[in-house]
Amino acid sequence: MNCHKGVDKGMSEMKKVGLLGGTFDPIHNAHLLMAEVTREEAQLDQIWFLPTRVPPHKQGKSVTADHHRLKMIEQSIKDIPYFQLCLKEFEREGPSYTYETIQALQREHASIHFVFIIGADMVEYLPKWHKIDDLTRQIEFVGVGRPGWSMHPDHSYTKAVREVDMPPMELSSTVIRERCKQEKSVRFMVPEVVFQYINHHALYVE
C-alpha cells in the first residue's frame, strides 16, 4: 500500500476519493477547509492529501525538508477518519507530474473513483499542465473557489472542472512563511499542532 492508513480509514468500503495535491509548505487551515468542503459538496468518501516531492513549477526553488512537511500533514489530519496521507509521489525521482501519479493510482486502486481537487488559481494554469489533454480524459477535476481568482478563465479546459464554493479564507503557505520570517504569529492560520511544530523546529525563519 502506497498511502498511509490510520485506524478506521474504511478502505474496503471506499468508492470515491478526492486527491488534494500540493507542496503543503506548510499545510494550513484553508487546505483543511478546502478538503472538508469538497468532501461534502462532491459526496466523497475520503480525501487523500498528496504532497509533491519535487513540484514541477518550483524546481530550483527552496522547499522545506520532506520529513517536516510530511510530519505537519500527519499531525494535522490524524484525528480525522476520512483524511489520509498518500505518499505516491515520493516513490519516484524527478518532478511530480500529476498525470503519472493518476495513472499509478488508478492501476493500483481500480475499484476507486478518483477526483482531483484544485484551487481556482490552478484552474487558470491547466493548459500548462503536463499531458493535460490525457489527464482530463482520465480524471474528473473539482475546482474550489478562491478569493481574487476566476473559475472561468479563457481556455477550453474549464469545462472539465466541476466548481465547488467554499467560505472565503484568503490564506496561503506563502503568507505563513513570510509571517514567520517577520517573527509574526501564525497561530489560528494553521492547526495548533502545526503552529507548535513550526516553533519547535524554527521553520521558515531566516
Backbone hydrogen bonds, N-H to C=O, Kabsch-Sander energy under -0.5 kcal/mol:
donor,donor_aa,acceptor,acceptor_aa,energy
4,H,85,L,-1.8
9,K,6,G,-0.8
13,E,10,G,-0.9
14,M,10,G,-0.7
14,M,11,M,-1.0
17,V,113,H,-2.4
18,G,46,Q,-2.6
19,L,115,V,-3.0
20,L,18,G,-0.6
20,L,48,W,-2.6
21,G,19,L,-0.7
21,G,117,I,-0.6
22,G,50,L,-1.2
25,D,26,P,-0.8
27,I,24,F,-0.7
29,N,189,M,-2.6
31,H,28,H,-0.6
32,L,28,H,-1.5
33,L,29,N,-2.5
34,M,30,A,-2.6
35,A,31,H,-2.2
36,E,32,L,-2.3
37,V,33,L,-2.8
38,T,34,M,-2.1
39,R,35,A,-2.3
40,E,36,E,-2.0
41,E,37,V,-3.1
42,A,38,T,-2.7
43,Q,40,E,-0.6
44,L,39,R,-2.4
45,D,16,K,-2.3
46,Q,16,K,-1.4
47,I,82,Y,-2.6
48,W,18,G,-3.1
49,F,47,I,-0.6
49,F,84,Q,-3.4
50,L,20,L,-2.8
50,L,48,W,-0.5
52,T,22,G,-2.1
58,K,55,P,-1.8
59,Q,56,P,-0.8
61,K,58,K,-2.3
68,H,65,A,-0.8
69,R,65,A,-1.9
70,L,66,D,-2.8
71,K,67,H,-1.8
72,M,68,H,-2.2
73,I,69,R,-1.7
74,E,70,L,-2.8
75,Q,71,K,-2.6
76,S,72,M,-1.6
77,I,73,I,-1.8
78,K,74,E,-1.2
80,I,77,I,-2.0
83,F,80,I,-1.7
84,Q,47,I,-2.1
86,C,49,F,-2.9
86,C,84,Q,-0.5
87,L,2,N,-1.5
90,F,87,L,-2.0
91,E,88,K,-1.5
96,S,54,V,-2.7
97,Y,95,P,-1.3
101,T,97,Y,-1.8
102,I,98,T,-2.9
103,Q,99,Y,-2.0
104,A,100,E,-2.1
105,L,101,T,-2.5
106,Q,102,I,-2.6
107,R,103,Q,-1.7
108,E,104,A,-1.9
109,H,105,L,-2.0
112,I,109,H,-1.9
113,H,15,K,-3.2
114,F,112,I,-0.8
115,V,17,V,-2.3
116,F,140,E,-2.8
117,I,19,L,-2.9
117,I,115,V,-0.5
118,I,142,V,-2.8
120,A,144,V,-1.8
122,M,119,G,-1.2
123,V,119,G,-1.1
124,E,120,A,-1.0
125,Y,121,D,-0.5
126,L,123,V,-1.2
128,K,125,Y,-1.9
129,W,126,L,-2.0
132,I,129,W,-1.3
135,L,131,K,-2.4
136,T,132,I,-2.5
137,R,133,D,-0.8
138,Q,134,D,-1.1
138,Q,135,L,-0.5
139,I,135,L,-2.0
140,E,114,F,-0.8
141,F,160,A,-1.3
142,V,116,F,-2.7
143,G,162,R,-3.0
144,V,118,I,-2.7
145,G,164,V,-2.3
149,W,146,R,-2.0
155,H,153,P,-2.1
158,T,155,H,-1.0
159,K,156,S,-1.1
160,A,157,Y,-1.8
161,V,158,T,-1.8
162,R,141,F,-3.0
162,R,160,A,-0.5
164,V,143,G,-2.9
171,L,169,M,-1.6
176,I,172,S,-1.8
177,R,173,S,-2.6
178,E,174,T,-2.4
179,R,175,V,-2.4
180,C,176,I,-2.2
181,K,177,R,-2.1
182,Q,178,E,-1.6
183,E,180,C,-1.5
184,K,179,R,-3.3
188,F,190,V,-0.8
189,M,186,V,-2.0
190,V,186,V,-1.1
194,V,191,P,-0.7
195,F,191,P,-2.4
196,Q,192,E,-2.5
197,Y,193,V,-1.8
198,I,194,V,-2.9
199,N,195,F,-2.0
200,H,196,Q,-2.6
201,H,197,Y,-2.3
202,A,198,I,-0.5
202,A,199,N,-0.6
203,L,198,I,-2.0
205,V,202,A,-0.7
